[in-house]
Amino acid sequence: MKNKLIYFFIMLSLLIFNNSCNDDKLDILPINILTDDQIFQSEAGIEAYMASLYDKLPLDGFNRIPILSNSTDESMSYLGNAKLTSISDGTWFPWWGYDHIRNVNDLIGKLPTANLSDSEKSSLLGEAQFIRAFYYFGLGKRYGGIPIIKEVQNFTGDNIAALQVPRNTEKEVWDFIATELDEAASALPEINVPGRATKYAALALKSRAMLYAASVAKYGSVMLNGLVGIDPAEANKYWQASYDAAKLVIDSGQHSLYMKNPDKEINFTELFLDNDNPEAIFSVYYQYPDKTHRYDQSNLPFSIRAPTGFSSGIGPYLELVEQFEYVDGTPGTLKLKNPDGSPIFYEDPTDLFLNKDPRCLATVIVPFGTFRGTVIDVQAGIYDQGVKWEAGDETSLYNLTTHQPDNENGTIRIVGVNGFGSGSVEKTQTGFYIRKYLDYNMAQSRAASSDQAWIVFRYAEVLLNYAEAAVELDKISDAKWATNEIRDRAGIKLLDDAEVTLERVRHERLVELAFESHRWWDYRRWRISDKKLNNVRFTALKPYYDVQADAYRFETAVAGRWHKTFDAKAYYERIDPGEIAKNPTLIQNPNY
Amino acid sequence: MTLKKILFLLIMGAFFASCEIYNFAEPNGAIYGSLMDNITNETLQSEQPEGFNIKLYEEGGRMNSPIIFSGKPDGTFENAWIFQNEYKVIPTEGAFFPVDTAVVKVGDRTEVNFTVTPFLAVTNVSVEAGSGKITSSYKIVRSQIGDKIVERKTLVSKVPTSNNVVFDFKSQTDLSETDDADILATQYTDEVTDLTSGKYYVRIAVRTDNGLNKYNYSKVFPVTIP
């Protein structure tokens, strides 16, 4: 008892005597965080800081491909979930990156005092401006006009009102992006370390951004006094800006289309996997095992999925497959039936795709196509003596002697391991799987940690930007040249003068850039999403094995249960109400 | 043992008896009304959701975020769960030209009506059911010139809700290349075919090139295909 009392008084006295109110004692710098001074005074510090800025670019990269593609007429999710098989109502893809903009503004503000040579400073400033323009591009394409913040804002205790900046007009945002990228392009080097911006990355972004601005002006409507929408009279100025920026990239000769492999299909597959790629203008690199992504895990066909599970994230529609023309330039409609309506039989089911645009087979895995040595057997059922059998899952067998499903003595499968039937739903609902960007060199066991690079800007996109701007400006011969560069590399018939229309140029863009997160935004900026996606379901291709013919026949069916509808308000995203609560000067976009 | 029980009860008592019931009264005001279409002199035909919205700005409200709720397809609206107070009320984001804000003292259940000028109206409508098909006939009119008229549709639905996103069959015609004067002078006829027998709900939808792609609708016509 006595001891306890002594201890008590010792503790009490310690508390009292150590409770001095020395202001500085606790105000020590954290030892595990670098201070601004340390970072901004060395090149290595700035490089590390720059890496964190690059990391936050709103890229719509590998993790976004499934949801963006499945929100269009490219593909659908296998999930029978209304939300995941439906499409965004304007609240799914928010990006309000003002925290990152603050970081890049901080760098831009402090660079002039950094301990570096003038040329280093100039190049780093260009890089920072490229990053900042990319951030604003991510905001502008979503929200239209948003506040343009160029300097770090600081709270001084009573300046809340000054920090609550109202929205700029949409036109001001695109003009700001254009100016920033012009400055960035003149400061950046022509060649840089892989993964860092070059002059041509800035110009490629400019050509894309100006297409968006021009489309908004031409096809959109001005609302909220210009906070969203641009005067149509401005459209040609932006088409021209896109055209000019793309032309600078083209004329430089620094980049070219990937043409290493004479086999067109293999070439278009390798294009997305080869890191030594003259077509890649700006890429995000990954390196196993330090920095990886999960594209393969999400999207591999069911039977060769990663050991971690998941698969089949993207089920391309028949419509997408038919958008790919035949090599002779005829429309890509598949030949499923004879003129009299009877089915056409294919001994080798992949013969259905003979003479298709080689990009088709490089973009999707067709039923019974081969991937990494495995035949992806998507079979919907069996025809025997004219009777169609499609019940069961991949374990259900069929007895050819009794002509009945028979799991005991059956000899052939009714439905494929990779699709259709009533088994696991984690399989394609359309008959197709995605192939683009899937790394067939990588072992299945490692598929949860992929490290192929994400190509943010590739030369083909610049050519297509150029073609679109040119056709909008009525420069038909330029549009023809650029579109034919793409078609020549792809291995399909070139267009003649009369065929170069806006529709054909857009079509080439949709096909070439399928599943690269473009279509959602392209439909949106052309303001055709609500027409393309108005209470519609798309189509699946179902292969059946015909026992008597010993061959395959194909049928089409409606894919999925849920209709897709794009609500016109989603041409602009909703500004998070939380942001409006913080800054009452922000005006919400229409109809939210 | 008893001591433990007593202690337990004391603690529980302290736990639950800490504060008095502290709560606000729930909202007990209501606002309702309708939008009158000044061409047809009936309520404005619309859709739900997103047909049109009512925005309420509460007097003395701290934030600038209004209370927003959707109107009903027949052009009426009601919100029976707001506080009794003075509000600025504005119907917006519908297929009509902007209207003036009304200032309304909302009480127990307060009616407020608006007259709106729709972008377009559908008049002179007749819908006939044939064998396996539906024929609609109608005229597009307007009282104020706005954006270009771009589209007309006859929507056929198996459920009474029939609008631009809820339909099973449709006939759709692009009018963007047709002169407005010609459009307004024409009595249009649409035919929707390949229908099985049964009950259907038919509605005409027409649209100008307005920023939010809002449609003006006819009433819903129930028909039965023999």
Boltz contact constraints between the chains, C-beta under 6 A:
constraints:
  - contact:
      token1: [A, 221]
      token2: [B, 211]
      max_distance: 6.0
  - contact:
      token1: [A, 223]
      token2: [B, 211]
      max_distance: 6.0
  - contact:
      token1: [A, 530]
      token2: [B, 213]
      max_distance: 6.0
  - contact:
      token1: [A, 535]
      token2: [B, 165]
      max_distance: 6.0
  - contact:
      token1: [A, 565]
      token2: [B, 165]
      max_distance: 6.0
  - contact:
      token1: [A, 568]
      token2: [B, 212]
      max_distance: 6.0
  - contact:
      token1: [A, 568]
      token2: [B, 213]
      max_distance: 6.0
  - contact:
      token1: [A, 580]
      token2: [B, 65]
      max_distance: 6.0
  - contact:
      token1: [A, 581]
      token2: [B, 63]
      max_distance: 6.0
  - contact:
      token1: [A, 584]
      token2: [B, 64]
      max_distance: 6.0
  - contact:
      token1: [A, 590]
      token2: [B, 212]
      max_distance: 6.0
  - contact:
      token1: [A, 591]
      token2: [B, 93]
      max_distance: 6.0
  - contact:
      token1: [A, 591]
      token2: [B, 212]
      max_distance: 6.0
